[in-house]
Amino acid sequence: MSPLAHGLNGATDLPIPLTYALIGAAWALTFSFALLFFAWREPRLDPDSSGFVLPAPVRRFIDARATRTVIATASVLATACVIVIAMFGSSDPARNPVPGVLYIGVWVGVMVASLLIGPVWKVLSPVRALHRFGCLLLRRPPEHGILRYRDEWGYLPAALGLFSFVWLELAWRAPGSVGSVLTWLLGYLVVTSIGLALFGTAWAERADPLEVYSTLLAHLSPYSRDRTGQPVLRMPLNNLAGTPGLAGSVAVAATLLGSTAFDSFSSFPWWRELVDDLAPVVDATLVRTAGLLVFIGVVGGLFSVAARATGGVSPADRALLPRRLALSLTPIVAGYLIAHYLTFLVEKGQATALLFADPLDRGWNLAGLADRDVAYVLSSHPTVLATCTVLAVLTGHILGVAAAHDRCLQLLPPRHRLTGQLALMLTMVGFTFTGLYLLFGG
């Protein structure tokens, strides 16, 4: 059986009981307004807090040139192997591990790792590794490019890159095919390589969709660096408070959150019937693309309107509020990443790994992997799975509300600190209610 029937489409394996959904939504609502009106009266989050400095041996290992060289070399070789397997292995995704590597290993595994230990893709990126090597040969700092990356672009190129991925996963007619995955991967490598050559590492930090996503989630990890660049551990919300509010911040968060919601929604039988009924008239890819754009647009539009719904600020400051408050969507994105794709990471990740027993479809049995079976450790315990799902969504909501509240205390004038947050809090509660309903309905 293919580990990827059609992209990821996690909602079909992840229904949760209605009781769990209602309890989680009630807690989200209660916590939001208790925090808003009673508990948190002054800003508390400090992105420059000293934190706990890691022991010297650990710091030396993390920053050692040998460590980075080994990781970079392994990343480049692994990417080359993936391309070779995609080109010369089986065209059947049930026998080729490449779709699983991208959809599960990178899109889910790397991002979950970033939640735990920091910006993983910044270290693993094969394009960054090749760019550093090229700059070493040219004796040019990697930060320097031929052109200057314009500040007004912000994260907008990354948002477009993220949309290209979720479009492949959720709208394209053959998202699980080896050819489709290879095409996206090669396109990503080419565009990112050109971007780094032209703009230096600023392109990776702001325009590389995978690095921007990984770094965004890494702001929720305890790992960070202090002002001197030393690795430290600090409270994750302090790290989140340091998320830069650049142009495109809302677009990135809306793309991630809206696409996940659409993935759950696309599992509804009536939506599938509608797509099938329209197929003779309108191509199914166009229908799914329209649905995906609607979900992303609604998430971004509602958040932007709610963030602006305050008094006491100038029109110029009001226009900047959505990007400055976009950090509050990061924990919600992280919560739905865990809730939506947990079974895929744990179980279909195993299925992908087992396909490496015979990656080129030559009848091999490398490391005896073909003799092993997938352990369905979560699907066989639906109560545990449902509990983890609701807790992930609820935790994401709580952290998002806390981050938004703290930032509002800094940005809004004293007379509007409570009333100015009401629309934003209600919107975030609405996202949580809707997300739990979609997970339940799926």
C-alpha positions in Angstrom: 0.0 0.0 0.0 1.3 3.5 -0.8 2.2 5.6 2.1 0.8 8.5 0.2 -2.5 8.0 -1.4 -2.8 11.6 -2.5 -0.4 14.0 -0.9 -0.8 14.0 2.8 -4.5 14.6 3.4 -4.2 13.9 7.1 -7.8 14.5 8.1 -9.1 11.2 6.8 -7.1 9.3 9.4 -7.7 11.7 12.2 -11.3 12.1 13.3 -11.8 13.1 16.9 -14.9 12.7 19.1 -17.3 15.6 19.2 -17.1 15.7 23.0 -13.4 16.3 22.9 -13.8 19.0 20.3 -16.5 20.8 22.4 -14.4 20.6 25.6 -11.3 21.9 23.8 -13.3 24.8 22.3 -14.8 25.7 25.7 -11.4 25.7 27.3 -10.0 27.9 24.5 -12.8 30.4 25.0 -12.5 30.5 28.8 -8.7 30.8 28.8 -8.7 33.6 26.2 -11.0 35.9 28.1 -9.6 35.1 31.5 -6.2 36.0 30.3 -7.5 39.2 28.6 -9.4 40.6 31.5 -7.8 39.3 34.7 -4.3 37.8 34.5 -1.8 39.5 32.2 -1.8 43.3 32.7 1.8 44.3 31.6 4.2 43.0 28.9 6.2 40.1 30.2 7.9 38.5 27.1 11.5 39.5 26.4 13.2 38.2 23.3 16.5 39.5 24.6 16.3 37.6 28.0 19.6 36.0 28.9 18.3 32.4 29.2 20.5 29.5 30.2 23.8 29.4 28.4 24.6 25.9 27.1 27.8 24.2 28.5 31.0 25.0 26.6 31.4 21.5 25.1 27.9 21.6 23.7 28.4 25.1 22.3 31.7 24.1 20.6 30.1 21.0 19.1 27.2 23.0 17.7 29.3 25.7 16.1 32.3 23.5 15.1 33.3 23.7 11.5 33.6 19.9 11.4 30.0 19.4 12.6 28.7 21.8 10.0 30.8 20.3 7.3 29.6 16.7 8.1 26.0 17.8 8.1 26.3 19.8 4.9 28.0 17.0 3.1 25.4 14.5 4.3 22.6 16.8 3.2 24.0 17.3 -0.3 24.6 13.6 -0.8 21.1 12.7 0.6 19.5 15.2 -1.8 21.5 13.8 -4.7 20.3 10.3 -3.8 16.7 11.4 -3.6 17.0 12.8 -7.1 18.6 9.7 -8.4 15.9 7.5 -6.8 13.2 9.7 -8.3 14.6 9.5 -11.7 15.7 5.9 -11.9 13.5 4.2 -9.3 9.9 3.0 -9.7 7.4 5.5 -11.0 4.8 3.9 -8.7 4.7 6.0 -5.4 3.8 2.8 -3.6 7.3 1.5 -4.4 9.3 4.8 -4.4 10.2 6.5 -1.1 10.7 10.0 -2.7 7.2 11.4 -2.2 7.3 10.3 1.4 10.7 12.0 1.9 9.3 15.3 0.8 5.8 15.2 2.2 6.6 13.4 5.5 10.4 13.8 6.1 10.7 17.4 5.1 7.3 19.0 5.3 6.4 17.4 8.6 9.6 15.8 10.2 11.9 18.8 9.7 9.2 21.2 11.0 8.5 19.1 14.1 12.2 18.9 14.8 12.4 22.7 14.4 9.8 23.0 17.1 12.0 21.0 19.4 15.6 22.0 18.7 15.6 25.2 16.6 15.9 26.1 12.9 16.7 22.7 11.5 16.4 23.5 7.8 18.9 26.4 8.1 21.5 23.7 9.0 20.2 20.9 6.7 19.6 23.0 3.6 21.6 21.4 0.7 21.3 24.7 -1.3 22.8 26.7 1.6 25.6 24.1 1.8 26.4 24.4 -1.9 26.2 28.2 -1.7 28.7 28.2 1.1 31.1 26.0 -0.8 30.8 28.2 -3.9 31.4 31.4 -1.8 34.5 29.6 -0.3 35.9 29.0 -3.7 35.2 32.6 -4.8 36.4 34.0 -1.4 33.2 35.9 -0.9 31.1 36.1 2.3 27.8 34.1 1.8 25.9 37.2 3.1 27.0 39.2 0.1 25.0 38.9 -3.2 25.1 40.6 -6.5 21.8 42.5 -5.7 20.3 43.8 -2.5 17.2 42.0 -1.2 14.5 44.7 -0.9 13.0 45.2 2.6 9.5 45.6 1.2 9.6 42.1 -0.2 9.8 40.7 3.3 8.4 37.1 3.3 6.3 37.5 0.2 8.5 35.2 -2.0 8.4 32.6 0.8 4.6 32.8 0.9 4.5 32.1 -2.8 6.9 29.2 -2.4 4.7 27.7 0.4 1.6 28.1 -1.7 3.3 26.2 -4.5 3.9 23.3 -2.2 0.4 23.2 -0.6 -1.1 23.6 -4.1 0.9 20.5 -5.2 -0.3 18.6 -2.2 -3.9 19.7 -2.1 -5.0 20.9 -5.6 -2.9 19.2 -8.3 -4.4 16.1 -9.9 -1.4 13.8 -9.1 0.3 15.1 -5.9 1.6 11.8 -4.9 3.2 10.9 -8.2 7.0 10.7 -8.3 7.2 13.0 -11.4 5.2 15.7 -9.6 7.3 15.6 -6.5 10.5 15.6 -8.5 9.4 18.6 -10.6 8.6 20.6 -7.4 11.9 19.6 -5.8 14.0 20.5 -8.8 12.1 23.8 -9.1 12.8 24.6 -5.5 16.5 23.8 -5.8 16.9 25.9 -8.9 15.0 28.9 -7.6 16.7 28.9 -4.2 20.1 28.5 -5.8 19.6 31.4 -8.1 18.2 33.5 -5.2 21.2 32.8 -3.0 23.6 33.6 -5.8 21.8 36.9 -6.5 20.9 38.1 -3.0 23.1 36.1 -0.6 21.8 34.5 2.6 19.0 37.1 2.8 17.2 35.1 0.2 17.4 31.9 2.3 16.2 33.8 5.5 13.3 35.5 3.9 12.4 33.8 0.6 13.2 30.1 1.0 9.8 28.6 1.8 11.2 25.7 3.8 13.7 27.8 5.8 11.1 30.5 6.6 8.6 27.8 7.8 11.3 26.0 9.8 12.6 29.2 11.4 9.1 30.4 12.1 8.4 27.2 14.1 11.8 27.4 15.7 10.7 30.6 17.5 8.6 28.2 19.6 11.6 26.0 20.6 13.6 26.7 23.7 16.8 27.0 21.6 18.0 30.4 20.6 21.1 32.6 20.6 21.8 35.6 22.8 23.1 39.0 21.7 26.7 37.7 21.5 25.6 34.7 19.3 26.0 32.1 22.0 23.5 29.2 22.0 21.1 29.5 24.9 17.9 27.9 26.2 15.1 30.2 27.1 11.3 30.2 27.6 9.8 29.6 24.1 7.4 32.5 24.3 10.4 34.8 24.8 11.8 33.5 21.6 8.4 33.9 19.9 8.3 37.6 20.9 11.4 38.1 18.8 9.7 37.0 15.6 10.2 39.8 13.0 7.1 41.4 11.7 7.9 41.8 8.0 5.8 42.2 4.9 4.3 38.8 4.0 4.2 37.6 7.6 0.4 37.3 7.5 0.6 35.7 4.1 3.0 33.0 5.3 0.9 32.2 8.4 -2.4 32.3 6.4 -1.0 29.9 3.8 0.1 27.4 6.4 -3.1 27.6 8.5 -5.5 28.0 5.7 -4.1 25.1 3.7 -4.3 22.8 6.7 -7.9 23.8 7.3 -8.7 23.1 3.6 -7.0 19.7 3.8 -9.4 18.8 6.6 -12.4 20.3 4.8 -11.5 18.5 1.5 -12.3 15.2 3.3 -16.0 16.1 3.7 -18.0 13.8 1.4 -20.1 16.7 0.0 -17.0 18.6 -1.1 -15.7 15.6 -2.9 -19.0 15.0 -4.6 -19.1 18.7 -5.7 -15.6 18.4 -7.2 -16.7 15.2 -9.0 -20.0 16.8 -10.2 -18.1 19.8 -11.6 -15.4 17.7 -13.3 -17.2 17.5 -16.7 -17.4 21.3 -16.8 -14.5 22.6 -14.7 -11.2 20.8 -14.2 -11.0 19.4 -10.6 -7.6 21.0 -10.2 -9.2 24.5 -10.7 -12.0 23.7 -8.3 -9.5 22.6 -5.6 -7.3 25.6 -6.3 -10.2 28.0 -5.8 -11.2 26.3 -2.6 -7.6 26.5 -1.3 -7.4 30.2 -2.2 -10.7 30.9 -0.4 -9.5 29.2 2.8 -6.1 31.1 2.7 -7.8 34.3 1.9 -10.4 34.0 4.6 -7.8 33.2 7.3 -5.5 36.1 6.2 -8.4 38.5 5.7 -10.2 37.8 9.0 -6.9 38.1 10.9 -5.9 41.3 9.2 -9.3 43.0 9.8 -9.3 41.8 13.5 -5.8 43.1 14.1 -6.7 46.5 12.8 -9.9 46.7 14.9 -8.6 49.1 17.6 -8.8 52.7 18.3 -6.1 55.2 19.5 -3.5 54.5 16.7 -2.6 56.4 13.6 -3.6 55.0 10.2 0.1 54.2 9.5 0.4 52.2 12.7 -2.9 50.5 12.1 -1.8 49.3 8.7 1.3 47.7 10.3 -0.6 45.9 13.1 -1.4 42.7 11.2 2.3 41.9 10.4 3.4 42.9 14.0 0.8 40.6 15.5 1.3 37.8 13.0 3.5 36.0 15.6 0.3 35.0 17.4 -0.6 32.6 14.5 2.6 30.7 14.8 1.6 28.5 17.8 -1.8 27.8 16.1 0.1 26.7 13.0 2.3 24.5 15.1 -0.7 23.0 17.0 -2.4 22.0 13.8 0.8 20.7 12.4 0.9 18.2 15.2 -2.8 17.5 15.3 -3.2 17.1 11.6 -0.1 15.2 10.6 0.9 13.2 13.8 -0.2 9.8 12.4 1.6 10.5 9.1 4.9 11.3 10.8 4.8 8.3 13.1 3.2 5.6 10.9 3.5 6.6 7.3 7.0 7.8 8.1 7.8 4.2 8.9 6.2 3.1 5.6 8.5 5.5 3.7 11.6 4.3 5.6 10.7 0.7 4.7 10.6 1.6 1.0 14.4 2.3 1.2 14.8 -1.5 1.3 14.6 -1.4 -2.5 14.8 2.3 -3.5 15.6 1.6 -7.2 13.1 -1.2 -7.5 15.8 -3.9 -8.2 14.5 -6.5 -5.8 16.9 -5.6 -3.0 16.4 -5.9 0.7 18.8 -3.4 2.2 19.3 -3.7 6.0 16.5 -6.3 6.1 13.9 -3.5 5.9 11.6 -5.4 3.6 11.1 -8.0 6.4 9.7 -5.3 8.7 6.1 -4.1 9.1 4.7 -0.7 10.1 3.8 -0.4 13.8 0.5 1.4 14.0 1.1 2.7 17.5 -1.3 5.6 17.2 -4.1 4.4 15.0 -4.6 1.4 17.3 -5.2 3.8 20.2 -7.8 6.2 19.0 -8.5 7.7 22.5 -4.8 8.6 22.9 -4.7 10.0 19.4 -7.8 12.1 19.9 -6.5 13.4 23.2 -3.1 14.4 21.7 -5.0 16.1 18.8 -7.1 18.3 21.0 -4.2 19.1 23.4 -2.1 20.1 20.4 -4.8 22.5 19.1 -5.6 23.8 22.6 -1.9 24.4 23.5 -1.4 26.2 20.2 -4.4 28.4 20.9 -3.3 29.3 24.4 0.3 30.2 23.4 -1.1 32.2 20.5 -3.4 34.2 22.6 -0.7 34.8 25.2 1.7 36.0 22.5 -0.9 38.2 20.9 -2.0 39.7 24.3 1.6 40.5 25.3 2.3 42.2 21.9 -0.9 44.2 22.1 0.1 45.5 25.5 3.2 46.9 23.9 1.6 48.2 20.7 -1.8 49.6 21.8 -2.4 52.7 23.8 -3.5 52.1 27.5 -7.1 53.1 26.9 -7.5 50.6 24.1 -5.5 47.6 25.4 -8.6 45.6 26.3 -11.2 46.7 23.7 -8.5 46.8 21.0 -7.9 43.0 21.5 -11.5 41.8 21.5 -11.8 41.3 17.8 -8.4 39.6 17.6 -9.2 37.2 20.5 -12.6 36.3 19.0 -11.0 35.6 15.7 -8.4 33.3 17.2 -11.2 31.5 19.2 -13.1 31.2 15.9 -10.0 29.6 14.3 -9.8 27.1 17.2 -13.6 26.3 17.0 -13.4 25.9 13.2 -10.3 23.8 13.3 -11.7 21.4 15.9 -14.9 21.1 13.9 -13.0 20.3 10.8 -10.9 17.7 12.5 -14.1 16.2 14.0 -16.0 16.4 10.7 -13.1 14.9 8.8 
